[in-house]
């Protein structure tokens, strides 16, 4: 299983409606392409992990790289792993407004104990170390 993780900065702070639209479009496309992963957004900082077949993940990354809503896109890690890290997430995301989006399909509350606890079980994987660092540094 191929994975790719990148960071970027939003060109402007994203509104909840924009984040919701990103989630809807991403989930649909990722389901079609067999891609799973997670997108974490906090105050203009973005980190995303994509996983799936190498060709489709790279196609998704190239498409994402052309998105004008963010800049400074840096691929920080890619490689292969035996299993998916987010097998049930066609695209999970973390939004600022927990109350409004808790029932949205694909929403994962990063402040919930079980969310952060699930990362601890695979914390030795380089991608998970990067995600954990982002979460801690942004106090998510």
N, CA and C of each residue as an Amber inpcrd file, in Angstrom:
protein
   420
   0.8490000  -1.1770000   0.0000000   0.0000000   0.0000000   0.0000000
   0.8940000   1.2390000   0.0000000   0.6400000   2.1390000  -0.9330000
   1.4270000   3.3660000  -1.0690000   0.7580000   4.4750000  -0.2580000
   1.5580000   5.3070000   0.3720000   1.0260000   6.4730000   1.0800000
   1.8650000   7.6900000   0.7540000   1.2460000   8.8500000   0.8980000
   1.9110000  10.1320000   0.6630000   1.3670000  11.1130000   1.6790000
   2.2530000  11.8770000   2.2670000   1.8290000  12.8740000   3.2410000
   2.4380000  14.2190000   2.8530000   1.6240000  15.2750000   2.9000000
   2.1190000  16.6040000   2.5390000   1.5610000  17.6300000   3.5180000
   2.2070000  18.7780000   3.5320000   1.7270000  19.9250000   4.2950000
   1.5720000  21.0930000   3.3330000   0.7080000  22.0360000   3.7110000
   0.5310000  23.2530000   2.9200000  -0.0990000  24.3160000   3.8110000
  -0.2470000  25.4950000   3.2460000  -0.8980000  26.5990000   3.9480000
  -2.0550000  27.0940000   3.0900000  -3.1850000  27.3310000   3.7260000
  -4.3300000  27.8860000   3.0100000  -3.9970000  29.3090000   2.5750000
  -4.4330000  29.6900000   1.3700000  -4.1690000  31.0490000   0.8900000
  -4.9960000  32.0570000   1.6680000  -6.1010000  31.5870000   2.2450000
  -6.8950000  32.3800000   3.1800000  -7.5690000  31.3960000   4.1230000
  -7.9570000  31.8580000   5.2990000  -8.6050000  30.9590000   6.2410000
  -9.8800000  30.4190000   5.6200000 -10.0630000  29.1120000   5.7230000
 -11.2150000  28.4650000   5.1090000 -12.4250000  28.5240000   6.0320000
 -13.5630000  28.8220000   5.4460000 -14.8350000  28.8260000   6.1710000
 -15.3290000  27.3930000   6.3140000 -16.2400000  27.1670000   7.2520000
 -16.8030000  25.8380000   7.4580000 -17.4470000  25.2980000   6.1780000
 -18.1250000  26.1620000   5.4330000 -18.7700000  25.7170000   4.1930000
 -17.7320000  25.2370000   3.1830000 -16.5910000  25.8980000   3.1200000
 -15.5270000  25.4790000   2.2090000 -14.9460000  24.1310000   2.6330000
 -14.7440000  23.9430000   3.9280000 -14.2310000  22.6650000   4.4260000
 -15.2180000  21.5370000   4.1440000 -16.4890000  21.8160000   4.3160000
 -17.5140000  20.8130000   4.0420000 -17.5140000  20.4330000   2.5660000
 -17.3770000  21.4060000   1.6970000 -17.3410000  21.1310000   0.2600000
 -16.1060000  20.3140000  -0.1080000 -14.9650000  20.6370000   0.4750000
 -13.7510000  19.8570000   0.2430000 -13.9770000  18.4100000   0.6600000
 -14.5870000  18.2170000   1.8190000 -14.8660000  16.8720000   2.3100000
 -15.7620000  16.1070000   1.3410000 -16.8410000  16.7290000   0.8960000
 -17.7810000  16.0450000   0.0100000 -17.1260000  15.6520000  -1.3090000
 -16.4190000  16.5740000  -1.9130000 -15.7660000  16.3030000  -3.2030000
 -14.6720000  15.2510000  -3.0240000 -13.8650000  15.3960000  -1.9730000
 -12.7710000  14.4550000  -1.7230000 -13.2850000  13.0480000  -1.4670000
 -14.3230000  12.9240000  -0.6630000 -14.8570000  11.6030000  -0.3540000
 -15.3580000  10.9060000  -1.6130000 -16.0640000  11.6290000  -2.4600000
 -16.6030000  11.0420000  -3.6880000 -15.4700000  10.5690000  -4.5900000
 -14.5090000  11.4330000  -4.8380000 -13.3950000  11.1020000  -5.7250000
 -12.5360000   9.9860000  -5.1230000 -12.2820000  10.0480000  -3.8350000
 -11.4480000   9.0420000  -3.1950000 -12.1080000   7.6680000  -3.1860000
 -13.4260000   7.6300000  -3.0090000 -14.1400000   6.3520000  -3.0940000
 -13.9850000   5.7550000  -4.4830000 -14.1210000   6.5820000  -5.5070000
 -13.9660000   6.1230000  -6.8940000 -12.5570000   5.5970000  -7.1450000
 -11.5600000   6.2290000  -6.5560000 -10.1560000   5.9000000  -6.8210000
  -9.5530000   4.9020000  -5.8310000 -10.3220000   4.4860000  -4.8250000
  -9.7920000   3.5530000  -3.8320000  -8.7650000   4.1790000  -2.9060000
  -8.9070000   5.4820000  -2.6640000  -7.9770000   6.2090000  -1.7950000
  -8.6250000   6.4340000  -0.4300000  -7.8560000   6.2170000   0.6120000
  -8.2800000   6.5660000   1.9620000  -7.2640000   7.5460000   2.5250000
  -7.5670000   8.1210000   3.6780000  -6.6150000   9.0390000   4.2810000
  -7.2540000   9.9700000   5.2710000  -6.5200000  11.0160000   5.5840000
  -6.9830000  12.0070000   6.5490000  -6.4670000  13.3810000   6.1300000
  -7.3200000  14.3640000   6.3310000  -6.9620000  15.7640000   6.1270000
  -7.1800000  16.4650000   7.4540000  -6.1520000  17.1440000   7.9420000
  -6.2710000  17.9120000   9.1730000  -6.0130000  19.3720000   8.8230000
  -6.9570000  20.2290000   9.2070000  -6.8620000  21.6560000   8.9280000
  -6.9810000  22.3960000  10.2460000  -6.0760000  23.3380000  10.4820000
  -6.1300000  24.1260000  11.7060000  -5.5610000  25.5040000  11.4370000
  -6.4040000  26.5030000  11.4990000  -5.9780000  27.8980000  11.3670000
  -5.0840000  28.1430000  10.1490000  -5.4650000  27.5690000   9.0300000
  -4.7250000  27.7800000   7.7960000  -3.6290000  26.7780000   7.5230000
  -3.2890000  25.9460000   8.4930000  -2.2880000  24.8930000   8.2890000
  -2.9850000  23.6070000   7.8760000  -2.4260000  22.9390000   6.8820000
  -3.0280000  21.7230000   6.3450000  -1.9830000  20.6190000   6.3440000
  -2.4170000  19.4360000   6.7630000  -1.6100000  18.2360000   6.5900000
  -2.5570000  17.1640000   6.0820000  -2.1070000  16.4120000   5.0940000
  -2.9590000  15.3680000   4.5420000  -2.1310000  14.1260000   4.2690000
  -2.7310000  12.9820000   4.5920000  -2.1580000  11.7000000   4.2640000
  -3.1210000  11.0140000   3.3010000  -2.5930000  10.5520000   2.1770000
  -3.3600000   9.8060000   1.1870000  -2.7670000   8.4120000   1.0940000
  -3.6120000   7.3960000   0.9220000  -3.1010000   6.0400000   0.7750000
  -3.9550000   5.2730000  -0.2250000  -3.2950000   4.4440000  -1.0020000
  -3.9580000   3.6650000  -2.0360000  -2.9190000   3.1570000  -3.0210000
  -3.3550000   2.8880000  -4.2490000  -2.4150000   2.4890000  -5.2930000
  -1.5290000   3.6870000  -5.6390000  -0.2620000   3.4390000  -5.8930000
   0.6930000   4.5310000  -6.1030000   0.2580000   5.4800000  -7.2180000
  -0.1900000   4.9460000  -8.3290000  -0.5770000   5.7970000  -9.4560000
  -1.7520000   6.7070000  -9.1010000  -2.7640000   6.1670000  -8.4510000
  -3.9310000   6.9980000  -8.1300000  -3.6270000   8.0080000  -7.0300000
  -2.7860000   7.6390000  -6.0650000  -2.3970000   8.5890000  -5.0190000
  -1.5970000   9.7370000  -5.6350000  -0.6820000   9.4230000  -6.5290000
   0.0980000  10.4820000  -7.1750000  -0.7760000  11.3650000  -8.0710000
  -1.7580000  10.7730000  -8.7420000  -2.6930000  11.5730000  -9.5310000
  -3.4850000  12.5190000  -8.6210000  -3.9270000  12.0110000  -7.4770000
  -4.6530000  12.8520000  -6.5210000  -3.7590000  13.9720000  -6.0040000
  -2.5230000  13.6550000  -5.6770000  -1.5840000  14.6620000  -5.1830000
  -1.3380000  15.7400000  -6.2440000  -1.1800000  15.3390000  -7.4940000
  -0.9920000  16.3150000  -8.5690000  -2.2120000  17.2150000  -8.7240000
  -3.3920000  16.6380000  -8.6060000  -4.6340000  17.4220000  -8.6800000
  -4.7130000  18.4010000  -7.5000000  -4.3960000  17.9140000  -6.3240000
  -4.4120000  18.7410000  -5.1110000  -3.3890000  19.8710000  -5.2290000
  -2.2220000  19.5600000  -5.7690000  -1.1650000  20.5650000  -5.9090000
  -1.5930000  21.7420000  -6.7650000  -2.5330000  21.5210000  -7.6700000
  -3.0310000  22.5880000  -8.5230000  -4.1910000  23.3730000  -7.9400000
  -4.6030000  23.0200000  -6.7370000  -5.7380000  23.6880000  -6.0920000
  -5.2880000  25.0510000  -5.5570000  -5.9380000  26.1100000  -6.0120000
  -5.5320000  27.4750000  -5.6490000  -5.8900000  27.8680000  -4.2200000
  -6.5730000  27.0130000  -3.4760000  -6.9450000  27.3490000  -2.1000000
  -5.7980000  27.1820000  -1.1140000  -4.6860000  26.5890000  -1.5890000
  -3.5220000  26.4890000  -0.6990000  -2.2400000  26.6800000  -1.4750000
  -1.1800000  26.9320000  -0.7170000   0.1230000  27.2430000  -1.3120000
   1.2070000  26.6030000  -0.4430000   2.4240000  26.6660000  -0.9160000
   3.5300000  26.1230000  -0.1320000   3.4080000  24.6340000   0.0910000
   2.9360000  23.9140000  -0.9090000   2.7140000  22.4830000  -0.7810000
   4.0570000  21.7610000  -0.7690000   4.2750000  20.9730000   0.2780000
   5.5270000  20.2450000   0.4310000   5.2050000  18.7840000   0.7140000
   5.6800000  17.9090000  -0.1610000   5.5540000  16.4710000   0.0990000
   6.6180000  16.1410000   1.1330000   6.1880000  15.6410000   2.2860000
   7.1650000  15.3930000   3.3360000   7.4940000  13.9170000   3.5250000
   6.6520000  13.0480000   3.0120000   6.9530000  11.6180000   3.1450000
   6.0620000  10.8370000   2.2000000   6.6320000   9.8350000   1.5570000
   5.8500000   8.8660000   0.8090000   6.5740000   7.5400000   0.8930000
   5.8440000   6.4860000   0.6270000   6.4480000   5.1690000   0.7060000
   5.3790000   4.1020000   0.6820000   5.7650000   2.9220000   1.0920000
   4.8170000   1.8210000   1.1200000   4.6990000   1.2870000   2.5420000
   3.5670000   0.6960000   2.7860000   3.2930000   0.0870000   4.0770000
   2.4520000  -1.1610000   3.8250000   2.4750000  -2.0720000   4.7520000
   1.7600000  -3.3240000   4.5530000   0.2520000  -3.1190000   4.5030000
  -0.2760000  -2.3280000   5.4080000  -1.7250000  -2.1250000   5.5080000
  -2.0570000  -0.6450000   5.4870000  -3.2980000  -0.3430000   5.1610000
  -3.7910000   1.0290000   5.2450000  -3.8170000   1.4750000   6.7020000
  -3.4990000   2.7280000   6.9270000  -3.5860000   3.2930000   8.2650000
  -4.9960000   3.7920000   8.5530000  -5.7400000   4.1550000   7.5000000
  -7.0990000   4.6760000   7.6350000  -8.0340000   3.9110000   6.6930000
  -8.1980000   2.5980000   6.9070000  -8.9390000   1.7770000   5.9510000
 -10.4150000   2.1390000   5.7910000 -11.0090000   2.7260000   6.7920000
 -12.4390000   3.0400000   6.7260000 -12.7210000   4.5000000   6.4150000
 -11.7020000   5.2660000   6.0810000 -11.8740000   6.6950000   5.8600000
 -11.6030000   7.0230000   4.3960000 -12.6620000   7.2750000   3.6170000
 -12.4200000   7.7250000   2.2460000 -11.8490000   9.1330000   2.2860000
 -12.0930000   9.8350000   3.3260000 -11.3800000  11.0620000   3.6700000
 -11.9450000  11.5530000   4.9880000 -11.1890000  11.3600000   6.0430000
 -11.5530000  11.9390000   7.3190000 -11.0350000  13.3630000   7.3330000
 -11.6690000  14.1980000   8.1410000 -11.1220000  15.5440000   8.2800000
 -11.4220000  16.0720000   9.6580000 -10.7090000  17.0900000  10.0460000
 -10.8930000  17.7390000  11.3260000 -11.2250000  19.1850000  11.0460000
 -12.3370000  19.6180000  11.5970000 -12.7890000  20.9800000  11.4170000
 -12.7520000  21.7180000  12.7510000 -12.7770000  23.0350000  12.7090000
 -12.7200000  23.8390000  13.9190000 -14.0140000  23.7530000  14.7190000
 -15.1600000  23.7260000  14.0460000 -16.4580000  23.7290000  14.7110000
 -16.9450000  22.3040000  14.9650000 -16.6460000  21.7740000  16.1400000
 -16.9840000  20.4030000  16.4750000 -18.4950000  20.2020000  16.5520000
 -19.1970000  21.1040000  17.1870000 -20.6210000  20.9280000  17.4300000
 -21.4180000  20.7610000  16.1380000 -21.1210000  21.5530000  15.1370000
 -21.9010000  21.5530000  13.9030000 -21.6380000  20.3490000  13.0110000
 -20.4530000  19.7760000  13.1080000 -20.0700000  18.7440000  12.1520000
 -19.8970000  17.3460000  12.7360000 -20.2460000  17.1420000  13.9890000
 -20.0460000  15.8300000  14.5940000 -20.8120000  14.7280000  13.8720000
 -21.9360000  15.0550000  13.2560000 -22.7410000  14.0450000  12.5900000
 -22.4620000  13.9400000  11.1050000 -21.5350000  14.7180000  10.5870000
 -21.1910000  14.6730000   9.1710000 -20.3800000  13.4170000   8.8960000
 -20.7920000  12.6400000   7.8960000 -20.0830000  11.4180000   7.5590000
 -18.6330000  11.7500000   7.2130000 -17.7100000  11.0470000   7.8320000
 -16.3010000  11.2730000   7.5680000 -15.6330000  12.1730000   8.5800000
 -16.4290000  12.8360000   9.4280000 -15.8500000  13.7420000  10.4190000
 -15.2440000  12.9390000  11.5560000 -14.0650000  13.2950000  11.9560000
 -13.4010000  12.6710000  13.0990000 -12.9520000  13.7700000  14.0420000
 -13.3800000  13.6950000  15.2970000 -13.0180000  14.6780000  16.3040000
 -11.6390000  14.3380000  16.8520000 -10.6460000  15.1340000  16.5190000
  -9.2800000  14.8420000  16.9450000  -9.0700000  15.0570000  18.4360000
  -9.9900000  15.7420000  19.0790000  -9.8570000  15.9340000  20.5240000
 -10.4020000  14.7370000  21.3020000 -11.1010000  13.8590000  20.6150000
 -11.6520000  12.6860000  21.2780000 -10.5220000  11.7250000  21.6430000
 -10.6150000  11.1440000  22.8110000  -9.5890000  10.2370000  23.3040000
  -9.3550000   9.0810000  22.3390000 -10.4290000   8.4750000  21.8210000
 -10.2680000   7.3080000  20.9680000  -9.5790000   7.6540000  19.6480000
  -9.7280000   8.8620000  19.1500000  -9.0460000   9.2740000  17.9270000
  -7.5440000   9.3100000  18.1590000  -7.1100000  10.0210000  19.1730000
  -5.6720000  10.1510000  19.4570000  -5.0960000   8.8150000  19.9130000
  -5.8740000   8.0410000  20.6420000  -5.4110000   6.7400000  21.1210000
  -5.1160000   5.8130000  19.9500000  -5.9220000   5.9060000  18.8720000
  -5.7070000   5.0350000  17.7210000  -4.3650000   5.3230000  17.0490000
  -3.8680000   6.5390000  17.1590000  -2.5670000   6.8780000  16.5900000
  -1.4360000   6.2700000  17.4020000  -1.6330000   6.1130000  18.6960000
  -0.5780000   5.6020000  19.5530000  -0.2210000   4.1650000  19.2130000
  -1.1760000   3.3970000  18.7100000  -0.9360000   1.9880000  18.4070000
   0.0190000   1.7920000  17.2370000   0.1140000   2.7940000  16.3550000
   0.9890000   2.6720000  15.1930000   1.9500000   3.8600000  15.1360000
   2.3460000   4.3160000  16.3100000   3.1440000   5.5360000  16.3940000
   4.5590000   5.3710000  15.8590000   5.0150000   4.1450000  15.6180000
   6.3640000   3.9660000  15.1000000   6.4370000   4.1370000  13.5850000
   5.3050000   4.2130000  12.9220000   5.2920000   4.4200000  11.4730000
   5.6350000   5.8840000  11.1890000   6.5320000   6.1660000  10.2270000
   6.9480000   7.5500000   9.9620000   5.7860000   8.5010000   9.6780000
   4.7900000   8.0540000   8.9400000   3.6480000   8.9210000   8.6460000
   2.8790000   9.2670000   9.9090000   2.7420000   8.3120000  10.8090000
   2.0120000   8.5750000  12.0440000   2.8010000   9.4950000  12.9680000
   4.1160000   9.3850000  12.9500000   4.9420000  10.3100000  13.7320000
   4.7350000  11.7430000  13.2440000   4.6450000  11.9200000  11.9370000
   4.4260000  13.2410000  11.3600000   3.0440000  13.7640000  11.7330000
   2.0120000  12.9250000  11.5970000   0.6540000  13.3490000  11.9630000
   0.5700000  13.7060000  13.4420000   1.1540000  12.8760000  14.2930000
   1.1460000  13.1700000  15.7270000   1.8350000  14.4920000  16.0350000
   2.9460000  14.7560000  15.3740000   3.6600000  16.0060000  15.5780000
   2.7960000  17.1980000  15.1750000   2.1170000  17.1010000  14.0330000
   1.2380000  18.1760000  13.5750000   0.1190000  18.4120000  14.5950000
  -0.4880000  17.3370000  15.0620000  -1.5870000  17.4450000  16.0320000
  -1.1040000  18.1160000  17.3110000   0.0320000  17.6910000  17.8230000
   0.5560000  18.2680000  19.0660000   0.9740000  19.7190000  18.8830000
   1.6720000  20.0360000  17.7870000   2.1380000  21.3960000  17.5520000
   1.0090000  22.3970000  17.3250000  -0.1100000  21.9160000  16.8160000
  -1.2630000  22.7870000  16.5920000  -2.2840000  22.6920000  17.7180000
  -1.9330000  21.9480000  18.7650000  -2.7890000  21.7910000  19.9520000
  -4.2040000  21.3470000  19.5790000  -4.2690000  20.3810000  18.6750000
  -5.5570000  19.8510000  18.2240000  -6.0210000  18.8120000  19.2090000
